[in-house]
């Protein structure tokens, strides 16, 4: 079931009515549980995929039960085994040279698996460290299968989920809050159904024509449409999805974290990730960057290279998480390099400028404008690799470069 559809709108309305007709905590939990199962069934998974999903949830929950008492090595091995299973289920392309074709040729399709993995790993670490107590099977299944976050996040932490899950019985929100929730939901549908659809059409037309011989000015205009339309499409599509589920959550006394904050106004790549898919960024910061950085400092000692190296690895992993093919690795590589360069540059500024001079530098409108312009174009360049065929991407880049050279030659 698409969240941008009349079906989902009707579904949300029915769930909201049933939810508020049951004032007790247990009854409301049952309504949300039934809604999540119905939403999952709407994707029509076959029996093998459902069995694989059930096995994934069972194994991960058992791992959480073992984590408080198991050795650190055992917990690491449990996490590694689940990640390995995820890589096989998602058919990551680099595994083709390592595993039999039959193993990667499985027909299983598990909706929301990427988000389930991140939610499980977060719980595994926090349960092991004693930050979260025992997680019951029912609360774990409700957390993992919630229709609000099943398909595309946001990645809600278990504590935040539990805070809403335990207070579902609070009174119905006032009419103004209800209207604002519906407004948020419908605004998200306009973003996806109208704006992102129009931008995708522009992108597909521009991409189809970016390899045709034509006068350099026309080719450059077409390439610009191709270059800028896809990042705009992604923003409206993904932020629209967030608007829909945040609005739906508010109708059900359920708070979800925000996921976007004007990302294309970011000053640098690190700032971009603090504004784009915010819950993913915070997860990567807490469970990959900080962990790898602390581990490196403990074993290698302080070094100016550790920060850039750790942030490079973290954003490379962020790229790989988005998809199983090499184009997503290139996407992550661009962001990893950009973030590492940003950290090195900040370190140079700290060494050469005193605090007042650094503040003046940071507050300079011209410098900020130039940095924002440069960051926007690095991000747009990275999104060229998102849709797929790398040969076509490089061919279009070649055509655009040729057009620029011809224009420069004619102007000279």
Buried (B, 14 or more C-beta within 10 A) or exposed (E): BEBBEEEBBEBBEEBBEBBBEBEEBEBBBBBBBEBBEBBBEBBEBEEEBBEBBEEBBEBBBEBBBBBBEBEEEBBEEBBEEBEEBBBBBBBBBEBEEEBEEEEBEEEBBBBBBBBBBBBBBBBBBBBBEEEBEEBEEEBBBBBBBBBBBBBBBBBBBBEBBBEBBEEBBEEEBEEEEBEBBBEBBBBBBBBBBEBBBBBBEBBBBBBEBBBEEBEBEEBBBBBEBBBBBBBBBBBBBBBBBBBBBBBBBBBBBBBBBEBBEEBBEBBBBBBBBBBBBBBBBBBBBBBBBEBBBEEBBEEEEEEEEBBBBBBBBBBBBBBBBBBBBBBBBBBBBBBBBBBBBBBBEBBEEEEEBEEEEBEEEEEEEEEBEEBBEBBBEBBBBBBBBBBEEEEBBEEBBEBBEEBBEBBEEEEE
